[in-house]
Amino acid sequence: MNFKKARKYILTRLEEGLPHELFHYHGLRHTLDVEREVMEFAAAEKISGDELVLLKTAALYHDSGFLVQYKNNEEMACVLAKEFLPEFDYSQEQIESICKMIMATRIPQEPQNLSERILCDADLEYLGTDRFCSLSNALREELADQDIYFSEKEWLKLEIDFMEKHKFFTNSAARSRNDLKMKHLSELKKALEKLGG
């Protein structure tokens, strides 16, 4: 596996090819955030070697489907991974593993193994960070650019429902992110109450 070249290739494609309206949330910054968090959680969960390389590759390619389409982007990311990664000496078996990780990030998330759980947690770790409010607003703006609009009350209800259904799958993410996530959830509920929700 030539991870270095596979990384450079997809980051260049994302930087040059992602539609501008995705830069609110699903831009290059998000991909780099997920890569960083994958490395943090993988270290805490004792993932290393080839397994770590596959996990980092999945992190980098997990939103590449947005290069082609907004809906069902995970399936398209797998199509692109199968197209691009053989050029960087990834085997079919390794690519299948990467695609399973990518597909696990679909909402509702249903990871089946530790690597998939790590990627799912890295993808949504912002729910338990001080970046939550700014990224939540960014996602709402991105959806508006896709002609998907929410009133303030609708958005709060959506966020509350999402946060209540969401769970972190790894011990490392739960330990480091749950407390702040629950604080954000409480604040969302208070904001909804003020709007008469």
Backbone hydrogen bonds, N-H to C=O, Kabsch-Sander energy under -0.5 kcal/mol:
donor,donor_aa,acceptor,acceptor_aa,energy
2,N,88,F,-2.9
3,F,1,M,-1.0
6,A,2,N,-2.2
7,R,3,F,-3.0
8,K,4,K,-2.3
9,Y,5,K,-2.5
10,I,6,A,-2.0
11,L,7,R,-2.4
12,T,8,K,-2.0
13,R,9,Y,-2.2
14,L,10,I,-2.7
15,E,11,L,-2.5
16,E,12,T,-2.4
17,G,13,R,-2.6
18,L,14,L,-1.8
22,L,19,P,-1.9
23,F,20,H,-2.0
24,H,21,E,-0.7
25,Y,22,L,-0.6
30,H,27,G,-0.6
31,T,27,G,-1.5
32,L,28,L,-2.4
33,D,29,R,-2.4
34,V,30,H,-2.7
35,E,31,T,-2.3
36,R,32,L,-2.2
37,E,33,D,-2.6
38,V,34,V,-2.5
39,M,35,E,-1.8
40,E,36,R,-1.8
41,F,37,E,-2.9
42,A,38,V,-2.8
43,A,39,M,-1.9
44,A,40,E,-1.9
45,E,41,F,-2.1
46,K,43,A,-1.0
47,I,42,A,-3.0
51,E,48,S,-0.8
52,L,48,S,-0.8
53,V,49,G,-1.8
54,L,50,D,-2.6
55,L,51,E,-2.0
56,K,52,L,-2.8
57,T,53,V,-2.2
58,A,54,L,-2.5
59,A,55,L,-2.1
60,L,56,K,-2.0
61,Y,57,T,-2.0
62,H,58,A,-1.4
64,S,61,Y,-1.6
66,F,63,D,-1.7
67,L,64,S,-2.1
68,V,65,G,-2.0
69,Q,65,G,-2.5
73,N,70,Y,-0.8
76,M,72,N,-1.3
77,A,73,N,-2.4
78,C,74,E,-1.8
79,V,75,E,-1.9
80,L,76,M,-2.5
81,A,77,A,-2.6
82,K,78,C,-2.4
83,E,79,V,-1.3
84,F,80,L,-3.3
85,L,81,A,-2.3
87,E,84,F,-1.5
88,F,85,L,-1.8
89,D,86,P,-1.5
90,Y,85,L,-1.5
95,I,91,S,-2.4
96,E,92,Q,-2.4
97,S,93,E,-1.9
98,I,94,Q,-2.1
99,C,95,I,-2.7
100,K,96,E,-2.1
101,M,97,S,-1.8
102,I,98,I,-2.4
103,M,99,C,-2.8
104,A,100,K,-1.5
105,T,101,M,-0.6
105,T,102,I,-1.4
106,R,103,M,-1.5
110,E,104,A,-0.8
117,R,113,N,-2.4
118,I,114,L,-2.5
119,L,115,S,-2.3
120,C,116,E,-2.4
121,D,117,R,-2.4
122,A,118,I,-2.6
123,D,119,L,-2.3
124,L,120,C,-1.3
125,E,122,A,-0.6
127,L,124,L,-1.8
128,G,125,E,-2.0
129,T,126,Y,-1.9
132,F,129,T,-1.4
135,L,131,R,-2.5
136,S,132,F,-2.7
137,N,133,C,-2.2
138,A,134,S,-1.9
139,L,135,L,-2.4
140,R,136,S,-2.0
141,E,137,N,-2.2
142,E,138,A,-2.4
143,L,139,L,-2.5
144,A,140,R,-2.0
145,D,141,E,-1.8
146,Q,142,E,-0.7
146,Q,143,L,-0.9
147,D,144,A,-1.9
148,I,143,L,-2.5
149,Y,147,D,-0.6
155,W,151,S,-2.7
156,L,152,E,-2.3
157,K,153,K,-2.3
158,L,154,E,-2.4
159,E,155,W,-2.8
160,I,156,L,-2.7
161,D,157,K,-2.5
162,F,158,L,-2.5
163,M,159,E,-2.9
164,E,160,I,-2.5
165,K,161,D,-1.7
166,H,162,F,-1.9
174,A,170,T,-2.4
175,R,171,N,-2.8
176,S,172,S,-1.8
177,R,173,A,-2.2
178,N,174,A,-1.7
181,K,177,R,-2.0
182,M,178,N,-2.6
183,K,179,D,-1.6
184,H,180,L,-2.4
185,L,181,K,-2.3
186,S,182,M,-2.1
187,E,183,K,-2.1
188,L,184,H,-2.4
189,K,185,L,-2.1
190,K,186,S,-2.0
191,A,187,E,-2.3
192,L,188,L,-2.2
193,E,189,K,-2.2
194,K,190,K,-1.9
195,L,191,A,-1.0
196,G,193,E,-1.8
197,G,192,L,-2.8
